[in-house]
């Protein structure tokens, strides 16, 4: 599992470098997609693929609920 976590971002970075695309501009999207793919492959370790929405707004939550 660790090898997958290391290999996937490196492979993506290599593709972006080859295409002369700025990696830093899309890094948030990359990690979001990476998390989805890893969650699909290792659901016991990374939880569900879909993200959950909080029931309350963050400003209404106590520290413990947060």
HELIX and SHEET records of a PDB file:
HELIX    1   1 UNK A    2  UNK A   18  1                                  17    
HELIX    2   2 UNK A   23  UNK A   26  5                                   4    
HELIX    3   3 UNK A   27  UNK A   41  1                                  15    
HELIX    4   4 UNK A   43  UNK A   46  1                                   4    
HELIX    5   5 UNK A   58  UNK A   60  5                                   3    
END                                                                             
